[in-house]
Amino acid sequence: MYINQTQVNDMIFILQRIENLENKFQSLQIEHQNMKSRLTYLEYDLHPENQRLSDENTNFRQEVDYSSEDYCTNEDSWQHEH
């Protein structure tokens, strides 16, 4: 069976397209893995950090000198007004 030049060119074109798709697929796999890593960070690593900051904020609020002004009460009343 004889393959003419047009068929060879078509096969080369198809092989190039397949290689291009393989490269894109690999790139998508890498991007997907990066997104999974970021999501894992947001779900697991960031949650304890937010809890720590929340606890720290609560501690700061409790340390306010209540003799001059009640910070929490004023803040709460301001939120009710606005």
Secondary structure, 3 states (H helix, E strand, C coil): CCCCHHHHHHHHHHHHHHHHHHHHHHHHHHHHHHHHHHHHHHHHHHHHHHHHHHHHHHHHHHCCCCCCCCHHHHHHHHHHHC
